[in-house]
Amino acid sequence: MGYLRKNCFWIIIGVLLTAKAVQYAYEIRGYMAYGGEWMVLPFILQMVELIGSGKEIWKRER
């Protein structure tokens, strides 16, 4: 199964949360800038991979 198909749910959640974070940061700053709010999607995908690999290790250890 492809990466996009496997993580479709998390990608959609990440895109929606990124859009909200960018909108919120824009409202707070009053101008458009690039900051940490753009890292929401990569952070979510990294956590999914980390948890998935942790589950695999845990299953192997049992």
C-alpha positions as CSV (number, residue, x, y, z in Angstrom):
1,M,0.0,0.0,0.0
2,G,1.3,3.4,-0.9
3,Y,2.4,6.0,1.6
4,L,-0.4,8.5,0.7
5,R,-3.1,5.8,0.9
6,K,-1.8,4.5,4.1
7,N,-1.6,7.9,5.8
8,C,-4.5,9.7,4.0
9,F,-6.3,10.4,7.3
10,W,-3.3,11.9,9.0
11,I,-2.4,14.0,5.9
12,I,-5.9,15.5,5.8
13,I,-5.8,16.2,9.5
14,G,-2.4,17.8,9.2
15,V,-3.4,20.0,6.3
16,L,-6.5,21.2,8.1
17,L,-4.6,21.9,11.3
18,T,-1.9,23.7,9.3
19,A,-4.4,25.9,7.6
20,K,-5.9,26.8,11.0
21,A,-2.5,27.5,12.5
22,V,-1.5,29.7,9.6
23,Q,-4.7,31.6,9.8
24,Y,-4.3,32.1,13.6
25,A,-0.7,33.2,13.3
26,Y,-1.7,35.7,10.6
27,E,-4.4,37.1,12.9
28,I,-2.0,37.4,15.8
29,R,0.9,38.9,13.8
30,G,-1.2,41.1,11.5
31,Y,1.0,40.1,8.5
32,M,1.9,36.9,6.6
33,A,5.1,35.3,7.7
34,Y,6.6,31.8,7.7
35,G,7.0,30.3,11.1
36,G,6.6,27.1,13.1
37,E,2.9,26.9,12.1
38,W,4.0,25.5,8.7
39,M,5.6,22.5,10.5
40,V,2.3,21.1,11.8
41,L,1.9,18.6,8.9
42,P,5.5,17.3,9.0
43,F,5.3,17.0,12.8
44,I,2.1,14.9,12.6
45,L,3.5,12.6,10.0
46,Q,6.7,12.2,11.9
47,M,4.8,11.3,15.1
48,V,2.7,8.7,13.1
49,E,6.0,7.1,11.8
50,L,7.5,7.2,15.3
51,I,4.5,5.6,16.9
52,G,4.2,3.0,14.1
53,S,7.9,2.0,14.5
54,G,7.5,1.9,18.3
55,K,4.5,-0.5,17.9
56,E,6.6,-2.7,15.6
57,I,9.4,-2.9,18.1
58,W,7.1,-3.6,20.9
59,K,5.4,-6.5,19.0
60,R,8.9,-7.9,18.2
61,E,10.0,-7.7,21.8
62,R,6.9,-9.6,23.1
